Amino acid sequence: MDNKKMEIIEAIKKYHTIIIHRHVNPDPDALGSQLGLKRLLKDSCPSKEVYAVGEEVDKLLFIGDM
């Protein structure tokens, strides 16, 4: 595994609370990536607190909740 991947894995292991941000005025890709990463982390590390944050966009609520 390369160094960057190991850095990310070590950071995830190090912290109990993880907050996932995204850019303002998101498109479906931004929301899908953010919520997909949240699900992946919660499924892999159920004891961690994982939050996806940002303003909700009415027309994109079908993708998931912040």
Secondary structure, DSSP 8 states (H G I E B T S, - for coil): --HHHHHHHHHHHH-SEEEE---SS--HHHHHHHHHHHHHHHHH-TTSEEEE-S---GGGTTT---
